[in-house]
Amino acid sequence: MSGIFTNRIKRWRAKAGTRAGSPYGRGYRGISLDGLKYYEHHLAWLIVHGGWPASDLDHIDGNHSNNSIANLRLATASQNLANGGGWANGSSGLRGVYLDRRRLHVRAWRAQIQVDGRAIHLGSYYTPEEAHAAYLKAANLYFGKYARHNRAQQPTMEICQWLPTP
């Protein structure tokens, strides 16, 4: 199932044959039924599996508008957050890594991971790549197949100007 719903009949401004629902925030889509608004991915799960999801639904590819059943899986809240989008990239542009400006004379790059609402410090490192490696190891340990390893961007010039020269 594609996870896309279409209007069968014309209602208000919605024409028959057009995609049902509307953006619902943070990339999700919502569909109103009998005056109540539902997430499109929850409705897709309901139709295919015959019931509401027993826990959170995770979009495997991180794209909240891709509601195909092949892209949805049950997850705990922590697992769902582990597979979250770019918001979790630190000041380095690497997930779980940020620059500790108070410690620029020594190991200034810190690695941290969030597990079950608790921040876990993974150490301080000389380079952002070393810190990111520590984060990846912890992400695989805590989240397994739910871990997201994306590298959003390289450190910006603004960050690099604070680094001590070797």
Secondary structure by P-SEA (a helix, b strand, c coil): cccbbbbccccccccccccccccccccbbbbbcccbbbbaaaaaaaaacccccccccccccccccccccccbbbbcaaaaaaacccccccccccccbbbcccccccccbbbbbbcccbbbbccccccaaaaaaaaaaaaaacccccccccccccccaaaaaacccc
